[in-house]
Amino acid sequence: MTTKLDEKLARIRAGKYKPTDFILADAKDGDMGSGVLGAAPKRAADGTRLRGKTRAEYLDDIQAVVKQGIVDVMLVSASNLELLHERGVFKKSKVKPVIRANDTTDCWGLIRHGTYHKQASRPFRTASLPRVMYNASAPVKTAKKLYLTDLGLYSITMMNDVEADARTLEAFSAFRQDAANNGFKYFLEVFNPNLPHTMEREALGEYINDCILRCLAGVMKADRPQFLKIVYNGPKALEELATYDPSLVIGILGGGTGTTRDTFELLQQGERYGARVALFGRKINQAEAPLTLLTFMRQITDGTIQPDEAVRAYHGELQKLGLKPFRSLEEDRVITEEPLKRATLKAA
């Protein structure tokens, strides 16, 4: 079955993009960076945290989003995708299942009592590509039915440190070879440095842009990523990258939870300045009503509603559902994330 992702990427690459082609992805791969707290907590209607969700409840949440059909991509761990496959979740769905193909150590920040996030990121990989693709221990040379998926997220973190970055790019090179040997496709996530640095946001955006172009300069078409996933470092950096090489399909990551206005504003600004994909994890998973939030996220990218109006409408839906919002309407209408605030002030 051709997925919505395939159809949209084809139109984007053909220069036929329109807002309804914007790609939404839900990142429910929290177990790759933590343990028991990988899923959003189970809450009462008044927002009180009851307990952490079990793995089975996490899978239920993923299944509900896939069934809703608003997202185009569902990103999960390889082990959870196997269980979802056994449930038949993607059997008749046009939502593309995707695995996190590696798990850099800066993503281990939610491990309880861990200090990994305070150390420079290191490349690390647990998922086996032939196992994911064909349930085999080695690349399969003969034609065989695909087992789980042929697409994954590969993540790198640029540190502006020659030893750390050389190690990261060597691991990326080894992954590309493994992917080629297995006929596996990937999209590339590029994180900002995970340790304190002296770059201002504008300089940081320029640094990341140059790192992306540098690490892909020697990579030919057959081995290049399907699209990118990057931090939104402001409109100037995003527009620069999108303009420099239109063949790069750019996606933005969600980052922290923020306010509901942050979520909607990030989508609108991202699309306006050249992003064609949004891959949000915590912004969806930590929401009071994730499925309801997704309906408004799609309306934002379609261009049928404005961010502030969407926040008001979202709160109205929470009231209908009998759910107490985490913030008052006025608090939730505030833009709190710095790159979003700067762009809004500049536009005003």
C-alpha positions in Angstrom: 0.0 0.0 0.0 1.3 3.5 -0.9 1.4 5.6 2.2 0.4 9.2 2.6 4.1 10.0 3.2 5.1 8.5 -0.2 2.4 10.6 -1.9 3.2 13.8 -0.2 7.0 13.5 -0.7 6.5 12.8 -4.4 4.5 16.0 -4.8 6.9 18.1 -2.7 9.9 16.8 -4.8 8.0 17.5 -8.0 7.6 21.2 -7.0 3.8 20.7 -6.6 3.7 21.4 -2.8 0.6 22.9 -1.3 -0.2 23.4 2.4 -2.3 20.2 2.5 0.9 18.3 1.6 2.6 19.3 4.9 3.7 16.1 6.6 2.8 15.5 10.3 4.6 12.9 12.3 4.0 11.8 15.9 7.2 10.8 17.7 6.3 8.1 20.2 9.8 6.7 20.6 10.2 8.0 24.2 11.3 4.5 25.3 14.5 5.0 23.3 15.5 7.8 25.6 14.2 6.7 28.9 12.5 3.8 30.7 9.4 3.6 32.8 8.7 7.3 32.1 8.9 7.0 28.3 5.1 7.5 27.8 3.1 10.4 29.0 1.7 10.0 32.5 -1.8 8.7 33.1 -3.9 11.6 34.4 -7.3 12.2 35.9 -9.8 14.5 34.2 -8.6 17.4 36.5 -5.0 16.9 35.2 -3.7 15.2 38.4 -1.0 12.7 37.6 -2.1 9.3 38.7 0.9 7.2 37.6 3.1 6.4 34.7 1.5 4.5 31.9 2.4 0.9 31.2 3.9 -0.3 28.0 0.5 -1.7 26.9 -1.2 1.6 27.5 1.6 3.4 25.5 0.9 1.0 22.6 -2.9 1.8 23.0 -2.1 5.5 22.6 0.0 4.8 19.5 -2.8 2.7 18.1 -5.4 5.4 18.7 -3.3 8.0 16.8 -2.8 5.6 13.9 -6.5 4.8 13.7 -7.4 8.5 13.8 -5.4 8.9 10.6 -4.4 12.6 10.9 -0.7 12.0 11.1 1.3 10.8 8.1 4.2 9.1 10.1 4.3 7.2 13.4 7.8 7.1 14.8 8.4 4.3 17.4 11.1 2.0 18.7 11.8 -1.2 16.8 10.6 -3.4 19.7 7.3 -1.5 20.0 6.7 -1.6 16.2 7.0 -5.4 16.4 4.2 -5.5 19.0 2.1 -3.0 17.0 2.6 -5.2 13.9 1.4 -8.2 15.9 -1.7 -6.2 16.7 -2.2 -5.5 13.0 -2.2 -1.7 13.7 -0.7 -0.7 10.3 -2.3 -3.4 8.2 -4.9 -1.3 6.5 -3.5 2.1 7.4 -1.8 4.7 5.1 0.2 6.0 8.1 3.9 5.1 7.6 5.5 3.2 10.5 9.1 4.4 11.2 11.7 3.3 13.7 14.3 5.2 15.5 17.4 3.6 14.0 19.8 4.9 16.5 19.7 6.5 20.0 22.4 9.1 20.7 23.3 9.4 24.3 21.9 13.0 24.6 18.4 11.4 24.2 18.9 9.5 27.4 18.0 12.6 29.4 14.9 11.1 31.0 16.6 8.1 32.6 16.0 8.5 36.3 19.1 9.5 38.2 21.1 9.5 35.0 23.6 12.2 34.1 24.1 11.3 30.4 22.5 14.6 29.2 25.3 16.5 31.0 28.0 14.8 28.9 28.8 15.3 25.2 26.6 13.3 23.0 28.0 10.0 21.6 26.6 8.0 18.7 25.0 4.7 19.7 22.8 2.1 18.0 20.7 -0.8 19.1 18.2 -1.5 16.3 19.1 -4.2 13.8 18.2 -3.2 10.2 17.8 -6.7 8.8 15.8 -7.7 11.8 13.4 -4.8 11.3 13.1 -5.3 7.6 13.0 -9.1 7.2 13.2 -10.5 10.7 16.6 -11.8 9.8 20.0 -11.6 11.4 21.9 -10.5 8.3 21.1 -8.6 5.0 18.7 -10.6 2.8 19.9 -10.9 -0.8 16.8 -12.6 -2.3 13.4 -11.1 -2.6 11.5 -11.4 0.7 8.4 -9.7 2.1 9.0 -6.7 4.2 8.5 -7.4 7.9 8.1 -4.1 9.7 9.4 -1.0 7.8 12.0 0.2 5.4 12.3 3.7 6.9 14.0 5.0 10.1 15.3 8.1 11.9 19.0 8.5 12.2 20.1 11.2 14.7 23.3 13.1 15.0 24.3 15.9 17.5 26.9 18.4 16.4 29.1 19.6 19.2 31.5 22.0 17.5 34.3 19.7 18.8 36.5 18.0 16.3 36.9 14.7 18.2 33.2 14.4 19.0 32.0 15.4 15.6 34.4 13.2 13.7 33.3 10.2 15.8 29.6 11.1 15.1 30.2 11.4 11.3 32.2 8.2 11.2 29.2 6.4 12.9 26.9 8.1 10.4 29.0 6.8 7.5 28.9 3.2 8.9 25.1 3.5 9.3 24.7 4.6 5.7 26.6 1.6 4.5 24.5 -0.7 6.7 21.3 1.0 5.3 22.6 0.5 1.7 23.4 -3.2 2.3 19.8 -3.7 3.5 17.9 -1.4 1.2 16.8 0.7 4.2 15.9 4.4 3.9 16.3 7.0 6.6 15.7 10.6 7.5 18.3 12.6 9.3 17.8 14.4 12.6 20.4 17.0 13.5 20.4 18.3 17.1 21.9 21.5 18.4 24.9 20.9 20.8 23.6 19.4 24.0 26.2 21.1 26.2 26.5 24.9 27.0 28.1 26.9 24.2 28.8 30.6 23.4 26.9 30.9 20.1 23.9 33.3 19.9 20.8 31.8 18.3 21.4 33.3 14.9 25.0 32.0 14.8 23.8 28.6 16.1 21.4 28.4 13.2 24.2 29.2 10.7 26.5 26.7 12.4 23.9 23.9 12.1 23.1 24.7 8.5 26.7 24.5 7.5 27.1 21.2 9.4 24.2 19.7 7.6 25.5 20.7 4.2 29.0 19.6 5.1 28.1 16.2 6.3 25.9 15.5 3.2 28.3 17.0 0.6 30.0 13.7 0.0 26.8 11.7 0.1 25.3 10.8 -3.3 21.6 10.6 -4.1 21.2 6.9 -3.4 22.4 7.4 0.2 20.9 10.7 1.1 18.2 11.2 3.7 14.5 11.3 2.6 14.1 14.5 4.6 15.6 16.3 7.6 14.5 16.9 11.2 16.1 19.9 12.8 15.6 22.4 15.6 13.8 25.5 14.7 16.6 28.1 15.2 14.5 30.9 13.8 13.1 32.0 10.4 16.4 33.2 9.0 18.2 29.9 9.5 15.3 27.8 8.2 14.7 30.0 5.2 18.4 30.0 4.4 18.6 26.2 4.3 15.4 25.8 2.4 16.5 28.3 -0.2 20.0 27.1 -0.6 19.0 23.5 -1.6 15.4 23.0 -2.4 16.1 19.2 -2.9 16.4 19.0 0.9 13.0 18.4 2.4 13.2 20.0 5.8 11.3 19.0 8.9 11.2 20.7 12.3 11.3 18.9 15.7 9.0 19.9 18.5 11.4 20.3 21.4 9.9 20.9 24.8 6.3 20.8 25.8 5.7 24.6 25.8 2.2 26.1 25.6 -0.4 25.1 23.1 0.2 28.5 21.4 3.9 27.4 21.1 2.8 24.2 19.3 0.6 25.9 16.8 3.0 28.9 16.3 5.9 26.5 15.6 3.8 24.7 12.9 2.8 28.0 11.2 6.2 29.6 11.3 7.9 26.4 10.2 5.7 26.0 7.2 6.0 29.7 6.3 9.7 29.7 6.2 10.3 26.5 4.3 9.6 23.4 6.5 7.5 20.7 4.9 7.5 18.2 7.8 6.9 18.5 11.6 7.9 15.7 13.9 6.5 16.5 17.4 6.9 14.2 20.4 6.3 15.8 23.8 4.1 18.6 22.3 1.6 15.9 21.3 2.2 13.2 24.0 2.0 15.6 27.0 -1.1 17.4 25.8 -4.4 17.1 27.7 -6.1 15.6 24.7 -3.5 14.5 22.0 -6.1 13.4 19.4 -7.9 16.7 19.7 -4.6 18.6 19.5 -3.8 16.8 16.3 -7.0 17.9 14.7 -6.0 21.5 15.2 -2.4 20.9 14.2 -3.7 19.7 10.8 -6.0 22.7 10.5 -3.0 25.0 11.2 -0.9 23.4 8.5 -3.8 23.4 6.0 -4.1 27.1 6.7 -7.7 27.0 7.8 -7.2 28.4 11.3 -4.7 30.8 13.0 -2.7 29.8 16.1 -4.5 32.1 18.6 -7.9 31.0 17.3 -6.8 27.4 17.5 -5.8 27.7 21.1 -9.2 29.1 22.0 -11.0 26.4 20.0 -8.8 23.7 21.7 -9.8 24.9 25.1 -13.4 24.8 24.1 -13.0 21.2 23.1 -11.3 20.4 26.4 -14.4 21.8 28.2 -16.7 19.6 26.1 -14.5 16.6 27.0 -14.7 17.4 30.7 -10.9 17.9 30.9 -9.3 20.6 33.0 -6.5 22.3 31.0 -3.0 22.4 32.4 -3.0 26.2 32.0 -5.6 28.9 31.9 -6.7 30.1 28.4 -4.7 33.3 28.8 -1.6 31.5 29.9 -1.9 29.0 27.1 -2.2 31.8 24.5 1.3 33.1 25.3 4.3 32.3 23.1 7.1 31.2 25.4 9.8 29.7 23.2 12.5 32.2 22.3 12.9 31.7 18.5 9.1 31.9 18.1 8.9 35.1 20.2 11.6 36.8 18.2 10.0 35.9 14.9 6.6 37.2 16.1 8.1 40.5 17.3 10.0 40.9 14.1 6.8 40.3 12.0 4.9 42.9 14.2 
